[in-house]
Structures are given as C-alpha cells and as structure tokens.
Amino acid sequence: MAPIDSFRRSLKRKNYSSETVKTYMHIVTHFIEWLTVPLASVTRDEIGAYVDHLQVRHLAPKTITSYLQTVRLFFHYCINEEGVAMHNPVTKISIRLPKPLPRHLTDDQVANLLAVITKVRDRAMFMVMLRCGLRVDEVARLTADAVEYQRRQLFVANGKGAKDRMVYVSDDACAALRAYLEKRSSKTRALFVVEKGPMKGKPISVRGIQKRIEYYARKSGVAASCHSLRHTMATQLLNADAQLSSIQDLLGHSHITTTQRYCRVANLKVQRDYYQAMEVVMQRMQALEEDEPDPRRAPRVFSITEGRNPKERGVP
C-alpha cells in the first residue's frame, strides 16, 4: 500500500473529521506531485523550494504554514509508523504570521443584518451562531434532538478537536429555533436541511451556510461572515463583564490564550476600565495637591527679630 493511502487510513483511525482528512490528503497529494526527487531524498532544500513555489502561487502565509504542518505530519507518519529510513525535513516552520484582530460586528450592524434575514431557517442558523458562538461546521452537524428547550441548552457533539460541549441558548435564539421547527417538514436527523432543489431534505452543507451569509451580507451592506458572528458573541459577552474562562468554555477553546484575543477588541470594557482607573488616579493627585503648599504663593520674609518674645524685641 502506498504511504499516502495508509496515511489516509491512519487519519481515519485517529478519528480526524472527514473535512480534515480531505484537506490533509489534498495537501499531501499536491506536495508529492510537485516533488522531483524520491520522498526519502527530500531535504530542507526541497522544502525551501516548495515554500517558494507556494509563494509564487500567492498563497497567504497562514495557508503556507498549514501546508508545511501537514507535510511535517506526513513525514512523521512515514518515519514513526511506516518505518521509512529518512529524516523529517520539516523540523521548524519559521514563516511569520500576521495576527489580525478578530472581526466583530457592532450592535447597529447586527440589527441591520438581522433585519434582512426573514427566512425562518436562515434566521435560526445565524441566531445560533450569534447567541451560542457555534462554528459553521458545528451548525451544519447539529441534530434536531440537540436542543433542550426546557433547559435552554444546546449539545454540540464532536466539535473542533473531537470535543463535545454544552452551550446555552438565549430567548431570541430559542424563539428563532421554534419558529423554524414549526415549518420544518423533513424527517431527517439533521437540524438544518436544504429546502429547495434536488438536495431538498438533505442536511445543509458548510458551503451552503456560507453562501447564505454572503447573500445577506451583500443585501444588508454589512461585512459579515459566519465566523464574525461567533466573534461578535464573544466580544459582546466580554463587554458585558462575563468571565474569560466562561467564554472559553462556551466557544470550545482549548487554550485561554485563544480567548484572550478578544480582550484586544472589547473596546467598551477597556474604555470603562480606563476611565474608572483614571478617575481614581486623578482623585489621588488632587488630594496630594491640596496637601502641599501652593508654589505660586510668594514666600514670607521673616525679620531678624521675628520669633523673639516682646521684651527681646524691645517692645514695652
């Protein structure tokens, strides 16, 4: 069996999602087709030339890094699981990545976007993203029995990193879900389904959801995306003084440092903290100024006899 085929089987055995397996196999296949030397002969020189090739194709630094990480994983598999006698040429990835701030929507932008989403299915989908912070692939995989209306909870199964988590559903998101389910006629297990065309009744795809938000973004004039709705939820919670650890659990972040990125965009919270702290600083400075003598007042000049008793000054 060719290494690339056994690599695919290994990924599936390790419970990687189908989308991840598809992406990894595309990258590895592209890399092997590009190579002009045997796989066991690849050195850092070939890896450097491959990076140049990807840059010529105008791939973003983040995409190139993803390619290199996948290639490194493939070599690691060949060496450690297939026993191929070679060295891993991708030992260090030194491409500098930009660190843009998460894009979130203002309250006015959210209102403008929701105003044009009148289709009950789409409104339910995007309210779940906006109020529950779900990723687009998590929404696509939701099942009809994942929502507990009495407890206002939603069970997210097999999220990123194959992790399950429980999130909570706001009143307006619950109302949107109920309105959708009242009109939903499909008996499929998936919660959100295609409503027209030959795929009617089938689970809606990730790309299908993305196309819907792109349509509403154009219609409303708001630069919105599925992920910006998730960012908006996190930023709104942080501005409402929710604990960072709580937001981490709701979003399903493995590391708190990922959630801390939202501190850089939660301007309302930063603004409140700044003015509250600065008010304390100014009060302390004002108190010090009141205790000290005014330097603008002219110093008093004492005579040589001042301070003596009247008799010493010759006063009868």
C-alpha positions as a Markdown table, in Angstrom:
| # | Residue | x | y | z |
|---|---|---|---|---|
| 1 | Met | 0.0 | 0.0 | 0.0 |
| 2 | Ala | 1.3 | 3.4 | -0.9 |
| 3 | Pro | 2.3 | 5.7 | 2.0 |
| 4 | Ile | -0.4 | 8.3 | 1.0 |
| 5 | Asp | -3.1 | 5.6 | 1.2 |
| 6 | Ser | -2.0 | 4.3 | 4.5 |
| 7 | Phe | -1.7 | 7.8 | 5.8 |
| 8 | Arg | -5.4 | 8.4 | 5.0 |
| 9 | Arg | -6.4 | 5.2 | 6.9 |
| 10 | Ser | -4.3 | 6.3 | 9.8 |
| 11 | Leu | -6.1 | 9.7 | 10.0 |
| 12 | Lys | -9.4 | 8.0 | 9.9 |
| 13 | Arg | -8.4 | 5.6 | 12.7 |
| 14 | Lys | -7.4 | 8.5 | 14.8 |
| 15 | Asn | -10.9 | 10.0 | 14.4 |
| 16 | Tyr | -10.0 | 13.0 | 12.4 |
| 17 | Ser | -13.0 | 14.7 | 10.9 |
| 18 | Ser | -13.9 | 13.9 | 7.2 |
| 19 | Glu | -13.2 | 17.6 | 6.3 |
| 20 | Thr | -9.7 | 17.4 | 8.0 |
| 21 | Val | -8.9 | 14.2 | 6.2 |
| 22 | Lys | -9.9 | 15.6 | 2.9 |
| 23 | Thr | -7.8 | 18.8 | 3.5 |
| 24 | Tyr | -4.7 | 16.8 | 4.6 |
| 25 | Met | -4.9 | 14.4 | 1.7 |
| 26 | His | -5.2 | 17.3 | -0.8 |
| 27 | Ile | -2.1 | 19.0 | 0.6 |
| 28 | Val | 0.0 | 15.8 | 0.7 |
| 29 | Thr | -1.1 | 14.8 | -2.8 |
| 30 | His | -0.2 | 18.3 | -4.1 |
| 31 | Phe | 3.2 | 18.1 | -2.4 |
| 32 | Ile | 4.1 | 14.6 | -3.8 |
| 33 | Glu | 3.0 | 15.6 | -7.3 |
| 34 | Trp | 5.3 | 18.7 | -7.0 |
| 35 | Leu | 8.3 | 16.7 | -5.9 |
| 36 | Thr | 11.0 | 15.8 | -8.5 |
| 37 | Val | 13.0 | 13.6 | -6.1 |
| 38 | Pro | 12.0 | 10.4 | -4.2 |
| 39 | Leu | 10.2 | 11.0 | -0.9 |
| 40 | Ala | 13.1 | 9.6 | 1.1 |
| 41 | Ser | 15.5 | 12.0 | -0.5 |
| 42 | Val | 13.7 | 15.2 | 0.4 |
| 43 | Thr | 15.9 | 17.7 | 2.4 |
| 44 | Arg | 15.4 | 21.2 | 3.7 |
| 45 | Asp | 16.4 | 22.5 | 0.3 |
| 46 | Glu | 13.4 | 20.9 | -1.3 |
| 47 | Ile | 11.1 | 22.2 | 1.4 |
| 48 | Gly | 12.5 | 25.7 | 0.9 |
| 49 | Ala | 11.9 | 25.4 | -2.9 |
| 50 | Tyr | 8.3 | 24.2 | -2.1 |
| 51 | Val | 7.7 | 27.3 | 0.0 |
| 52 | Asp | 8.9 | 29.4 | -2.9 |
| 53 | His | 6.5 | 27.6 | -5.1 |
| 54 | Leu | 3.6 | 28.3 | -2.8 |
| 55 | Gln | 4.5 | 31.9 | -2.5 |
| 56 | Val | 4.6 | 32.3 | -6.3 |
| 57 | Arg | 1.0 | 31.0 | -6.3 |
| 58 | His | 0.2 | 33.9 | -3.9 |
| 59 | Leu | -0.9 | 31.7 | -1.1 |
| 60 | Ala | -1.3 | 33.5 | 2.2 |
| 61 | Pro | 1.3 | 32.9 | 4.9 |
| 62 | Lys | -1.3 | 31.2 | 7.1 |
| 63 | Thr | -2.1 | 28.8 | 4.2 |
| 64 | Ile | 1.6 | 28.1 | 3.6 |
| 65 | Thr | 2.1 | 27.3 | 7.3 |
| 66 | Ser | -0.9 | 24.9 | 7.1 |
| 67 | Tyr | 0.7 | 23.2 | 4.1 |
| 68 | Leu | 4.0 | 22.8 | 5.9 |
| 69 | Gln | 2.4 | 21.5 | 9.1 |
| 70 | Thr | 0.5 | 18.8 | 7.1 |
| 71 | Val | 3.7 | 17.8 | 5.2 |
| 72 | Arg | 5.6 | 17.6 | 8.5 |
| 73 | Leu | 2.8 | 15.3 | 9.9 |
| 74 | Phe | 3.0 | 13.1 | 6.8 |
| 75 | Phe | 6.8 | 12.7 | 7.2 |
| 76 | His | 6.3 | 12.0 | 10.9 |
| 77 | Tyr | 3.9 | 9.2 | 10.0 |
| 78 | Cys | 6.2 | 7.7 | 7.4 |
| 79 | Ile | 9.1 | 7.6 | 9.8 |
| 80 | Asn | 7.4 | 6.5 | 13.0 |
| 81 | Glu | 4.5 | 4.3 | 11.8 |
| 82 | Glu | 5.8 | 3.0 | 8.4 |
| 83 | Gly | 9.4 | 2.7 | 9.5 |
| 84 | Val | 10.8 | 4.5 | 6.4 |
| 85 | Ala | 14.5 | 5.3 | 6.9 |
| 86 | Met | 14.7 | 9.0 | 6.5 |
| 87 | His | 14.8 | 12.3 | 8.3 |
| 88 | Asn | 11.9 | 14.7 | 8.7 |
| 89 | Pro | 12.9 | 17.7 | 6.6 |
| 90 | Val | 10.2 | 20.0 | 8.1 |
| 91 | Thr | 11.8 | 20.5 | 11.5 |
| 92 | Lys | 10.9 | 24.1 | 12.0 |
| 93 | Ile | 8.3 | 26.4 | 10.4 |
| 94 | Ser | 9.6 | 30.0 | 10.5 |
| 95 | Ile | 7.1 | 31.8 | 8.4 |
| 96 | Arg | 6.0 | 34.9 | 10.3 |
| 97 | Leu | 2.2 | 35.1 | 10.5 |
| 98 | Pro | 0.2 | 38.3 | 10.9 |
| 99 | Lys | -2.0 | 38.5 | 14.0 |
| 100 | Pro | -5.1 | 40.4 | 12.9 |
| 101 | Leu | -7.8 | 41.2 | 15.5 |
| 102 | Pro | -10.9 | 39.1 | 15.4 |
| 103 | Arg | -13.6 | 40.9 | 13.3 |
| 104 | His | -16.8 | 41.5 | 15.2 |
| 105 | Leu | -20.0 | 43.4 | 14.4 |
| 106 | Thr | -21.3 | 46.5 | 16.2 |
| 107 | Asp | -24.8 | 46.5 | 17.6 |
| 108 | Asp | -26.1 | 48.6 | 14.7 |
| 109 | Gln | -24.5 | 46.2 | 12.2 |
| 110 | Val | -26.1 | 43.2 | 13.9 |
| 111 | Ala | -29.5 | 45.0 | 13.8 |
| 112 | Asn | -29.1 | 45.8 | 10.0 |
| 113 | Leu | -28.0 | 42.2 | 9.2 |
| 114 | Leu | -30.9 | 40.6 | 11.2 |
| 115 | Ala | -33.4 | 43.0 | 9.5 |
| 116 | Val | -32.8 | 41.3 | 6.1 |
| 117 | Ile | -32.8 | 37.7 | 7.4 |
| 118 | Thr | -36.5 | 36.9 | 7.1 |
| 119 | Lys | -36.3 | 33.2 | 6.1 |
| 120 | Val | -37.0 | 31.2 | 9.3 |
| 121 | Arg | -34.4 | 28.6 | 8.6 |
| 122 | Asp | -31.6 | 31.1 | 8.0 |
| 123 | Arg | -32.6 | 33.2 | 10.9 |
| 124 | Ala | -32.4 | 30.2 | 13.2 |
| 125 | Met | -29.0 | 29.2 | 11.8 |
| 126 | Phe | -27.4 | 32.6 | 12.3 |
| 127 | Met | -29.0 | 33.3 | 15.6 |
| 128 | Val | -27.4 | 30.1 | 16.9 |
| 129 | Met | -24.0 | 31.4 | 15.7 |
| 130 | Leu | -24.6 | 34.8 | 17.1 |
| 131 | Arg | -26.0 | 33.8 | 20.5 |
| 132 | Cys | -24.3 | 30.4 | 21.1 |
| 133 | Gly | -21.0 | 31.1 | 19.4 |
| 134 | Leu | -21.0 | 28.0 | 17.2 |
| 135 | Arg | -18.6 | 27.4 | 14.3 |
| 136 | Val | -20.2 | 26.9 | 10.9 |
| 137 | Asp | -19.3 | 23.2 | 10.7 |
| 138 | Glu | -20.8 | 22.7 | 14.2 |
| 139 | Val | -24.1 | 24.3 | 13.0 |
| 140 | Ala | -24.1 | 22.1 | 9.9 |
| 141 | Arg | -23.8 | 19.0 | 12.1 |
| 142 | Leu | -26.5 | 19.9 | 14.6 |
| 143 | Thr | -29.2 | 17.4 | 15.0 |
| 144 | Ala | -32.9 | 18.1 | 15.8 |
| 145 | Asp | -32.6 | 16.4 | 19.3 |
| 146 | Ala | -29.5 | 18.5 | 20.3 |
| 147 | Val | -31.7 | 21.4 | 21.6 |
| 148 | Glu | -33.2 | 21.1 | 25.1 |
| 149 | Tyr | -35.8 | 23.9 | 25.1 |
| 150 | Gln | -36.8 | 23.4 | 28.7 |
| 151 | Arg | -33.3 | 24.0 | 30.0 |
| 152 | Arg | -32.4 | 26.3 | 27.1 |
| 153 | Gln | -29.3 | 24.3 | 26.3 |
| 154 | Leu | -27.8 | 23.0 | 23.1 |
| 155 | Phe | -25.5 | 20.0 | 22.9 |
| 156 | Val | -22.6 | 20.4 | 20.4 |
| 157 | Ala | -21.3 | 16.9 | 19.5 |
| 158 | Asn | -17.9 | 16.3 | 18.1 |
| 159 | Gly | -16.8 | 19.9 | 17.9 |
| 160 | Lys | -13.3 | 21.1 | 16.9 |
| 161 | Gly | -10.7 | 18.6 | 18.3 |
| 162 | Ala | -13.5 | 16.0 | 18.5 |
| 163 | Lys | -14.7 | 17.6 | 21.7 |
| 164 | Asp | -18.3 | 17.7 | 23.0 |
| 165 | Arg | -19.6 | 20.7 | 24.9 |
| 166 | Met | -22.8 | 22.2 | 26.2 |
| 167 | Val | -23.8 | 25.8 | 25.3 |
| 168 | Tyr | -26.8 | 27.9 | 26.3 |
| 169 | Val | -29.5 | 29.4 | 24.2 |
| 170 | Ser | -30.9 | 32.9 | 24.6 |
| 171 | Asp | -34.6 | 33.7 | 24.4 |
| 172 | Asp | -34.4 | 35.2 | 20.9 |
| 173 | Ala | -32.4 | 32.2 | 19.6 |
| 174 | Cys | -34.9 | 29.8 | 21.2 |
| 175 | Ala | -37.8 | 31.7 | 19.5 |
| 176 | Ala | -36.0 | 31.5 | 16.1 |
| 177 | Leu | -35.4 | 27.8 | 16.5 |
| 178 | Arg | -39.0 | 27.1 | 17.5 |
| 179 | Ala | -40.3 | 29.2 | 14.5 |
| 180 | Tyr | -38.1 | 27.1 | 12.2 |
| 181 | Leu | -39.1 | 23.7 | 13.6 |
| 182 | Glu | -42.8 | 24.6 | 13.2 |
| 183 | Lys | -42.2 | 24.9 | 9.5 |
| 184 | Arg | -39.6 | 22.2 | 9.0 |
| 185 | Ser | -41.1 | 19.2 | 7.3 |
| 186 | Ser | -38.1 | 17.0 | 6.8 |
| 187 | Lys | -37.8 | 13.9 | 9.0 |
| 188 | Thr | -34.0 | 13.6 | 8.6 |
| 189 | Arg | -32.0 | 13.7 | 11.8 |
| 190 | Ala | -30.1 | 16.9 | 10.8 |
| 191 | Leu | -31.5 | 20.1 | 12.2 |
| 192 | Phe | -30.8 | 22.4 | 9.3 |
| 193 | Val | -31.8 | 21.0 | 5.8 |
| 194 | Val | -31.9 | 22.1 | 2.2 |
| 195 | Glu | -35.3 | 23.4 | 1.3 |
| 196 | Lys | -35.2 | 23.6 | -2.5 |
| 197 | Gly | -33.8 | 21.7 | -5.5 |
| 198 | Pro | -32.6 | 18.1 | -5.9 |
| 199 | Met | -31.0 | 18.0 | -2.5 |
| 200 | Lys | -34.2 | 19.1 | -0.7 |
| 201 | Gly | -34.5 | 17.5 | 2.7 |
| 202 | Lys | -30.8 | 16.7 | 2.9 |
| 203 | Pro | -28.5 | 18.3 | 5.6 |
| 204 | Ile | -27.3 | 21.7 | 4.5 |
| 205 | Ser | -23.5 | 21.8 | 3.8 |
| 206 | Val | -20.9 | 24.2 | 5.3 |
| 207 | Arg | -20.6 | 25.9 | 2.0 |
| 208 | Gly | -24.4 | 26.2 | 1.7 |
| 209 | Ile | -24.5 | 28.1 | 5.1 |
| 210 | Gln | -21.6 | 30.3 | 4.0 |
| 211 | Lys | -23.4 | 31.2 | 0.8 |
| 212 | Arg | -26.4 | 32.3 | 2.7 |
| 213 | Ile | -24.5 | 34.6 | 5.0 |
| 214 | Glu | -22.7 | 36.0 | 1.9 |
| 215 | Tyr | -26.1 | 36.7 | 0.3 |
| 216 | Tyr | -27.4 | 38.6 | 3.4 |
| 217 | Ala | -24.1 | 40.5 | 3.8 |
| 218 | Arg | -24.5 | 41.9 | 0.3 |
| 219 | Lys | -28.2 | 42.6 | 0.9 |
| 220 | Ser | -27.6 | 44.5 | 4.2 |
| 221 | Gly | -24.3 | 46.1 | 3.3 |
| 222 | Val | -22.7 | 44.6 | 6.4 |
| 223 | Ala | -19.3 | 42.9 | 6.1 |
| 224 | Ala | -20.5 | 39.8 | 7.9 |
| 225 | Ser | -19.3 | 36.2 | 7.9 |
| 226 | Cys | -20.2 | 33.1 | 9.8 |
| 227 | His | -17.1 | 33.4 | 12.0 |
| 228 | Ser | -17.7 | 37.2 | 12.6 |
| 229 | Leu | -21.0 | 36.2 | 14.3 |
| 230 | Arg | -19.0 | 33.9 | 16.6 |
| 231 | His | -16.5 | 36.7 | 17.3 |
| 232 | Thr | -19.4 | 39.1 | 17.9 |
| 233 | Met | -20.9 | 36.8 | 20.6 |
| 234 | Ala | -17.6 | 36.6 | 22.4 |
| 235 | Thr | -17.0 | 40.3 | 22.3 |
| 236 | Gln | -20.5 | 41.1 | 23.5 |
| 237 | Leu | -20.1 | 38.7 | 26.4 |
| 238 | Leu | -16.8 | 40.2 | 27.4 |
| 239 | Asn | -18.1 | 43.7 | 27.2 |
| 240 | Ala | -21.0 | 42.6 | 29.5 |
| 241 | Asp | -18.3 | 41.6 | 32.1 |
| 242 | Ala | -18.6 | 37.8 | 31.5 |
| 243 | Gln | -15.6 | 35.9 | 32.9 |
| 244 | Leu | -13.0 | 35.0 | 30.3 |
| 245 | Ser | -13.0 | 31.3 | 31.5 |
| 246 | Ser | -16.7 | 31.2 | 30.9 |
| 247 | Ile | -16.3 | 32.5 | 27.3 |
| 248 | Gln | -13.6 | 29.9 | 26.7 |
| 249 | Asp | -15.9 | 27.1 | 27.7 |
| 250 | Leu | -18.8 | 28.4 | 25.5 |
| 251 | Leu | -16.5 | 28.8 | 22.5 |
| 252 | Gly | -14.8 | 25.5 | 23.0 |
| 253 | His | -11.3 | 26.9 | 23.1 |
| 254 | Ser | -8.6 | 24.5 | 24.3 |
| 255 | His | -6.3 | 27.4 | 25.5 |
| 256 | Ile | -7.3 | 30.6 | 27.3 |
| 257 | Thr | -4.8 | 32.5 | 25.2 |
| 258 | Thr | -7.1 | 32.0 | 22.2 |
| 259 | Thr | -9.9 | 33.6 | 24.1 |
| 260 | Gln | -7.7 | 36.4 | 25.3 |
| 261 | Arg | -7.5 | 37.7 | 21.8 |
| 262 | Tyr | -11.0 | 39.1 | 22.3 |
| 263 | Cys | -9.6 | 41.4 | 25.1 |
| 264 | Arg | -7.9 | 43.3 | 22.3 |
| 265 | Val | -11.2 | 44.2 | 20.6 |
| 266 | Ala | -13.6 | 44.5 | 23.6 |
| 267 | Asn | -13.2 | 48.3 | 23.4 |
| 268 | Leu | -16.2 | 49.1 | 25.6 |
| 269 | Lys | -14.8 | 47.1 | 28.5 |
| 270 | Val | -11.3 | 48.6 | 28.0 |
| 271 | Gln | -12.9 | 52.1 | 27.9 |
| 272 | Arg | -14.8 | 51.6 | 31.1 |
| 273 | Asp | -11.8 | 50.2 | 32.9 |
| 274 | Tyr | -9.6 | 53.1 | 31.7 |
| 275 | Tyr | -12.0 | 55.8 | 32.8 |
| 276 | Gln | -12.7 | 54.2 | 36.2 |
| 277 | Ala | -9.0 | 53.7 | 36.9 |
| 278 | Met | -8.1 | 57.2 | 35.6 |
| 279 | Glu | -10.7 | 58.8 | 37.9 |
| 280 | Val | -9.0 | 57.1 | 40.9 |
| 281 | Val | -5.6 | 58.4 | 39.7 |
| 282 | Met | -6.8 | 61.9 | 39.3 |
| 283 | Gln | -8.5 | 61.9 | 42.7 |
| 284 | Arg | -5.3 | 60.8 | 44.4 |
| 285 | Met | -3.3 | 63.5 | 42.5 |
| 286 | Gln | -5.8 | 66.2 | 43.5 |
| 287 | Ala | -5.6 | 65.1 | 47.2 |
| 288 | Leu | -1.8 | 65.5 | 47.1 |
| 289 | Glu | -2.0 | 68.9 | 45.5 |
| 290 | Glu | -4.4 | 70.1 | 48.2 |
| 291 | Asp | -2.0 | 68.9 | 51.0 |
| 292 | Glu | 1.1 | 70.7 | 49.5 |
| 293 | Pro | 1.7 | 74.5 | 49.7 |
| 294 | Asp | 0.9 | 76.4 | 46.6 |
| 295 | Pro | 4.3 | 77.0 | 44.9 |
| 296 | Arg | 2.8 | 80.1 | 43.2 |
| 297 | Arg | 2.4 | 81.9 | 46.5 |
| 298 | Ala | 5.4 | 84.3 | 47.4 |
| 299 | Pro | 7.4 | 83.0 | 50.3 |
| 300 | Arg | 7.1 | 85.0 | 53.6 |
| 301 | Val | 10.1 | 87.1 | 54.6 |
| 302 | Phe | 11.0 | 87.0 | 58.3 |
| 303 | Ser | 12.9 | 89.9 | 60.0 |
| 304 | Ile | 15.9 | 89.1 | 62.2 |
| 305 | Thr | 13.9 | 89.8 | 65.4 |
| 306 | Glu | 10.8 | 87.9 | 64.4 |
| 307 | Gly | 10.1 | 85.0 | 66.6 |
| 308 | Arg | 11.6 | 86.5 | 69.8 |
| 309 | Asn | 9.4 | 87.5 | 72.8 |
| 310 | Pro | 8.3 | 91.1 | 73.0 |
| 311 | Lys | 10.9 | 92.1 | 75.6 |
| 312 | Glu | 13.7 | 90.7 | 73.4 |
| 313 | Arg | 12.4 | 92.8 | 70.5 |
| 314 | Gly | 12.4 | 95.9 | 72.8 |
| 315 | Val | 8.6 | 96.1 | 72.9 |
| 316 | Pro | 7.4 | 97.7 | 76.2 |
